[in-house]
């Protein structure tokens, strides 16, 4: 188990040595995150949308694990175990609700209810904190608008270090504009991007996009961590997440079906 000190050093040094992380799905038991940890300090973190350790053949692969309380309370990550899991596993950072702004899902939460939940459950953790992860939707009441309403409902009582962004779209220019706009709207907070990729693009198009995106993100002092979607293989994604495989596609997968780094994974 990686201790608090080790993770704190890894994440604190990310601004200097690296900002990249692995978004690790629950069905990755057969994969090794260490394959993408090249020892050069560019890949520093891993999260799995849950508060349990990443399922794999090699634990966290030498990376700093970040727990995520993706839902207000769910069987896989019970809210009454959040503080205990953080203490036992030694996270230095916690991510909170996953896309509560996206309508019509089990995770949908109003900004006011999310603020109340956050104050009760996330504030007490004496570690780095990210506000709920929001979509890149431009619709009223979603995306950055939802986040603004959340912070307004908090009334200064939600303690946080990062805004947490997701983005799916068509090209690098759109991505850059959205991330920069988010920073401009909320300049008091650093930024983590915990899901991003082109929608439905080929592997070669994803590689070209990520090359541009990684270079730009590395050059922005206000970006702390970023996690391309997704650290799995095409076969595992297709078998376990048909929605993502059909929407984003398998071209952005960081692993090959044989378990090695893909063309995208080699960029890490």
Legacy VTK file of the C-alpha trace (Angstrom):
# vtk DataFile Version 3.0
C-alpha trace
ASCII
DATASET POLYDATA
POINTS 268 float
0.000 0.000 0.000
1.322 3.431 -0.932
1.507 5.712 2.085
0.307 9.275 2.473
3.832 10.655 2.256
4.610 8.811 -0.978
1.411 9.951 -2.680
1.806 13.502 -1.423
5.302 13.668 -2.879
4.109 12.198 -6.184
1.242 14.636 -6.551
3.130 17.650 -5.243
5.900 17.010 -7.748
3.479 16.587 -10.645
3.643 20.289 -11.476
7.362 19.862 -12.103
7.816 16.282 -13.253
4.480 15.274 -14.716
0.735 15.752 -14.652
-0.535 12.618 -16.352
-2.766 10.000 -14.800
-4.652 6.816 -15.584
-8.462 6.702 -15.620
-8.797 3.050 -14.608
-12.131 1.186 -15.033
-13.436 -1.474 -12.664
-13.039 -4.255 -15.260
-9.241 -3.874 -15.620
-8.281 -6.803 -13.384
-6.129 -8.349 -16.120
-4.092 -5.191 -16.838
-0.988 -3.728 -15.168
-0.921 0.060 -14.599
2.845 -0.170 -14.214
3.067 -0.727 -17.985
2.311 2.987 -18.425
4.502 4.141 -15.542
7.786 4.630 -17.378
9.668 5.793 -14.300
10.331 9.230 -15.781
7.742 10.928 -13.583
5.350 11.924 -16.363
2.578 9.564 -15.194
1.984 10.191 -11.501
-1.594 9.264 -10.559
-4.409 6.753 -11.016
-8.110 6.784 -10.132
-10.918 4.287 -10.746
-14.139 6.283 -10.180
-14.393 4.508 -6.798
-12.975 4.570 -3.276
-11.577 1.032 -3.473
-8.040 0.435 -4.832
-7.668 -0.052 -8.595
-8.306 -3.671 -9.636
-5.257 -4.842 -11.570
-2.415 -7.349 -11.668
-0.091 -4.862 -9.960
-1.987 -2.667 -7.510
-1.596 1.007 -8.373
1.499 0.306 -10.471
3.670 2.618 -8.389
1.315 5.569 -8.951
-0.490 7.741 -6.415
-4.062 6.492 -6.050
-6.843 9.083 -5.818
-10.141 7.910 -4.371
-13.357 9.137 -5.983
-16.738 9.277 -4.268
-18.515 9.247 -7.630
-22.022 9.023 -6.172
-23.632 10.332 -3.029
-23.906 6.757 -1.763
-23.522 3.534 -3.722
-22.807 -0.118 -3.003
-19.302 -0.016 -4.471
-18.338 3.160 -2.602
-20.551 3.518 0.498
-20.457 7.027 1.881
-20.149 5.723 5.438
-16.819 4.123 4.463
-15.336 7.172 2.724
-13.280 8.507 5.631
-12.128 5.041 6.702
-11.013 4.088 3.193
-9.127 7.356 2.855
-7.286 6.756 6.122
-6.508 3.103 5.407
-5.367 3.656 1.818
-3.641 6.971 2.466
-4.962 9.133 -0.357
-3.613 12.662 -0.529
-6.443 13.786 -2.836
-10.140 12.975 -3.204
-12.376 13.431 -6.252
-16.110 13.849 -5.690
-19.367 13.334 -7.612
-19.121 12.092 -11.206
-21.115 14.180 -13.714
-23.951 15.219 -11.390
-24.882 17.808 -14.039
-25.754 15.142 -16.629
-29.563 14.809 -16.622
-31.567 11.646 -16.228
-29.007 9.350 -14.601
-28.564 7.828 -11.156
-25.768 10.351 -10.546
-27.844 13.450 -11.387
-27.852 15.876 -8.453
-29.012 19.476 -8.197
-26.311 22.053 -7.394
-27.962 22.850 -4.050
-28.204 19.204 -2.978
-24.647 18.564 -4.138
-23.381 21.525 -2.106
-25.088 20.277 1.043
-23.728 16.757 0.481
-20.223 18.086 -0.199
-20.135 20.195 2.969
-21.185 17.189 5.054
-19.026 14.499 3.472
-16.057 15.987 1.601
-15.199 19.039 3.700
-14.121 16.969 6.745
-11.383 15.142 4.805
-8.100 16.890 5.604
-6.618 16.308 2.141
-6.715 17.945 -1.296
-10.241 18.048 -2.731
-11.799 18.364 -6.175
-15.287 19.724 -6.705
-17.718 17.438 -8.591
-16.586 16.376 -12.074
-18.734 18.107 -14.680
-19.438 17.455 -18.343
-18.515 19.823 -21.164
-22.190 20.409 -21.998
-23.059 23.967 -23.009
-26.734 23.578 -22.028
-28.212 25.742 -19.289
-27.918 24.077 -15.901
-25.152 21.748 -17.064
-21.365 21.893 -17.372
-19.773 25.120 -16.188
-23.211 26.603 -15.466
-23.935 23.751 -13.034
-20.558 24.327 -11.364
-21.259 28.048 -10.961
-24.617 27.236 -9.352
-22.939 24.673 -7.087
-20.353 27.178 -5.851
-23.066 29.773 -5.346
-25.054 27.275 -3.259
-21.910 26.540 -1.259
-21.738 30.168 -0.189
-18.025 29.872 0.498
-18.505 26.814 2.726
-17.231 24.157 0.283
-13.505 23.648 0.721
-11.817 22.667 -2.526
-8.560 22.894 -4.411
-9.563 21.897 -7.944
-12.341 22.190 -10.464
-12.773 18.830 -12.177
-13.533 18.814 -15.905
-14.616 16.245 -18.481
-14.493 16.977 -22.212
-15.498 15.100 -25.343
-15.605 16.848 -28.692
-14.292 17.242 -32.210
-10.833 18.818 -32.189
-8.029 20.346 -30.159
-9.190 23.935 -30.705
-12.547 23.134 -29.075
-10.807 21.385 -26.184
-8.358 24.219 -25.584
-11.132 26.810 -25.697
-13.287 24.916 -23.206
-10.514 24.290 -20.684
-9.233 27.864 -20.927
-12.779 29.194 -20.516
-13.258 27.081 -17.393
-10.053 28.464 -15.907
-11.082 32.017 -16.773
-14.451 31.537 -15.047
-12.954 29.978 -11.901
-9.408 31.382 -11.650
-9.150 30.801 -7.893
-8.881 27.045 -8.385
-6.420 24.768 -10.124
-7.765 22.416 -12.786
-7.847 18.641 -13.089
-9.238 17.009 -16.236
-10.305 13.483 -15.396
-11.838 12.402 -18.725
-11.135 13.693 -22.225
-10.910 12.406 -25.783
-12.257 13.035 -29.254
-15.691 11.621 -29.996
-15.707 8.638 -32.344
-12.263 9.254 -33.824
-9.734 6.806 -35.219
-6.636 5.908 -33.248
-4.447 8.057 -35.503
-6.738 11.054 -34.972
-6.704 10.478 -31.204
-2.896 10.311 -31.227
-2.652 13.621 -33.087
-5.151 15.215 -30.695
-3.455 13.961 -27.537
-0.026 15.097 -28.758
-1.358 18.652 -29.000
-3.389 18.425 -25.804
-0.599 16.967 -23.661
1.895 19.607 -24.776
-0.532 22.435 -24.082
-1.678 21.080 -20.710
1.917 20.566 -19.604
2.599 24.240 -20.342
-0.297 25.576 -18.232
0.739 26.212 -14.622
-2.884 26.074 -13.430
-3.420 22.504 -14.700
-2.412 20.018 -11.992
-3.426 16.627 -13.405
-5.036 15.207 -16.537
-6.365 11.760 -17.408
-7.025 10.797 -21.047
-9.988 8.481 -21.541
-9.328 5.642 -21.076
-6.708 3.340 -19.515
-8.059 0.053 -20.841
-8.006 -2.086 -23.994
-10.440 -1.996 -26.942
-11.732 -5.477 -26.104
-12.369 -4.672 -22.444
-14.035 -1.350 -23.246
-16.298 -2.930 -25.864
-17.262 -5.817 -23.581
-17.981 -3.710 -20.495
-18.964 -0.195 -21.590
-20.899 -0.241 -24.829
-21.920 3.383 -24.422
-18.331 4.607 -24.331
-17.222 2.215 -27.064
-20.034 3.423 -29.301
-19.614 7.126 -28.519
-15.959 7.834 -27.876
-14.826 4.685 -29.668
-11.857 2.462 -28.897
-9.236 4.617 -30.632
-8.331 6.428 -27.416
-7.651 3.259 -25.375
-4.220 3.366 -23.738
-3.732 -0.421 -23.903
-3.719 -2.980 -26.690
-5.738 -6.168 -26.363
-2.454 -7.919 -25.539
-1.972 -5.690 -22.479
0.835 -3.493 -23.766
0.748 0.247 -24.462
-1.222 1.313 -27.524
-0.161 4.132 -29.840
-1.977 6.482 -27.448
-0.461 4.750 -24.421
3.010 5.316 -25.841
2.399 9.063 -25.553
2.152 8.790 -21.780
LINES 1 269
268 0 1 2 3 4 5 6 7 8 9 10 11 12 13 14 15 16 17 18 19 20 21 22 23 24 25 26 27 28 29 30 31 32 33 34 35 36 37 38 39 40 41 42 43 44 45 46 47 48 49 50 51 52 53 54 55 56 57 58 59 60 61 62 63 64 65 66 67 68 69 70 71 72 73 74 75 76 77 78 79 80 81 82 83 84 85 86 87 88 89 90 91 92 93 94 95 96 97 98 99 100 101 102 103 104 105 106 107 108 109 110 111 112 113 114 115 116 117 118 119 120 121 122 123 124 125 126 127 128 129 130 131 132 133 134 135 136 137 138 139 140 141 142 143 144 145 146 147 148 149 150 151 152 153 154 155 156 157 158 159 160 161 162 163 164 165 166 167 168 169 170 171 172 173 174 175 176 177 178 179 180 181 182 183 184 185 186 187 188 189 190 191 192 193 194 195 196 197 198 199 200 201 202 203 204 205 206 207 208 209 210 211 212 213 214 215 216 217 218 219 220 221 222 223 224 225 226 227 228 229 230 231 232 233 234 235 236 237 238 239 240 241 242 243 244 245 246 247 248 249 250 251 252 253 254 255 256 257 258 259 260 261 262 263 264 265 266 267
